[in-house]
Amino acid sequence: MEINSNIGSMLATQQELAQNAVNISKIASALGDPALQEVSSSLLQEITEQIPLQISYEANAGVISTQNAVQDILLNIKA
């Protein structure tokens, strides 16, 4: 796996999170005063859809960190 594919996945995840944020803001404005409204099912759905996106983003970042560490070790071995 290359860093470029991880970065591409992170960018795709970032775009999905941005779209979820837009959807949440639309729902919040449609509901009016949140203190007077119950939590709608669509709002819960948008929020729960963010959980796997966050996990995916963190996993891709972890892979990039691991790849960087491996490259550092290999460079130290060659030096």
Secondary structure, DSSP 4 states (H G I P E B T S, - for coil): --HHHHHHHHHHHHHHHHHHHHHHHHHHHHH--GGGSPPPHHHHHHHHHHHHHHHHHHHHHHHHHHHHHHHHHHHHHH-
